[in-house]
Amino acid sequence: MTTLTSTGLVLPVSGGGTKRHVLHEPVDYPRHPAPFTSRTVLAAAHVVADARADYQPGHAPPVDWEATIAFRKHLFSYGIGIAEGMDTTERGPGGLQWPQAKELIRLGVAAAREAGAACVAGAGTDQLTSVNPSLAEIVEAYLEQLEFVQAQGSAAVIRASHALVGAAKTEDDYLSVYRDVLAKADKPAIVHWLGTGFDPTLAGYWGHTDVRAAMDVVVRMAQENAEHLDGIKFSLLDEELEKEFRRRLPAGVKVFTGDDYGYTGLLLGDGEHHSHGLLGVLDPIAPIASAGFAALDAGDEAGFAETMNRSIPMAVKMFEPPADRYKVGTVFVAWLSGHQDHFRMVTGREGMRSLQHLSDLFVLTDELGLFPDPELAAHRMRLLLAAGGIE
């Protein structure tokens, strides 16, 4: 990959000092508008805030719906489907509220249908206002969202519930809730097992803090509800644990990897089992991931591995602990790439990563040739550094 000697900037160096970075030419990753056949490939896509609108903290933040859906069309053009209304959308306290999530799901599912793209959508319990809801109220909240998702024509991702982790006393409480919810799924659903690496407040989910004891419960849930399940999204950032989990699930129940560190080997598989992709990292790396999955569809496993492995250093940087702050990186890369005209998150938490982290992420993204317009990316990076006192 060649560099653009006319396009460079000075970046901070960890530990002090600065260095000059010269940007690379963009890589022309081929478009691939058809969904892939070897794996189900879904990006948990971010939402573009309306940075010019005035709003009060604690109220629903404004969303730029046009830019948000335009970004989904960008993903579709590379064969990447979407998991709509998931954590990457900043859904939850301080972020998208259920009425906005409904609009996002409505628009996102419609855009996917028009493009012939794969799409699922998150159903949770985040509309609950009760401080201590009962299990029955939690089931009712889940079913309200499930009904809405299905009315749009989408299958659901049953999101982890903060209300449930507070209300459940035993593993049987979890099994009962998921049984009642999945029984109403008119399309096979995906259940999201979200680990504490992404959300520490979910400690004890499935009735256990020990991960293997929790796995026993999830496997039992899958066995009891296999006819209603497409798969489990496994977001524990543990490659060996995911492989063990795959081996234990009933035949026909997929694993959708949420491992944004080691996705290459998990997606490729071991000859007997493999994972499918439902990943936040597919939001910023869609073009290179598209090239990888196209190779896999063609039977070129070595080409898939080589292509995807090139993206791992960027992914590891973006998802470095605390992993939930990866959302800053998705918005940052989208801004530098010209998909939105500001670096502003729905929650206003764009300052939750250091300038050094963002500088390192900038370099790693550039090395993949992912900036369509390197001059624009350099210009915007200079503005960010100047605002941080680095000129």
Secondary structure, DSSP 4 states (H G I P E B T S, - for coil): --EEEEEEEEEE-TTS-EEEEEEEPPP-PPP--SPPSSS-EEE-----B-TTS---TTSPPPB-HHHHHHHHHHHHTTT-EEEETSGGGTBSTTSB-HHHHHHHHHHHHHHHHHHT--EEEEE-STT---SS--HHHHHHHHHHHHHHHHHTT-EEEE---HHHHHH--SHHHHHHHHHHHHTT-SS-EEEEEE-TTT-GGGTTGGG-SSHHHHHHHHHHHHHHTGGGEEEEEEES--HHHHHHHHHHSPTT-EEEE--SSSHHHHHH--SS---EEEEGGGTTTHHHHHHHHHHHHTT-HHHHHHHHHHHHHHHHHHTPSSGGGHHHHHHHHHHHTTSSS----TTS-GGGS-HHHHHHHHHHHHHTT--S-HHHHHHHHHHHHHHTT--
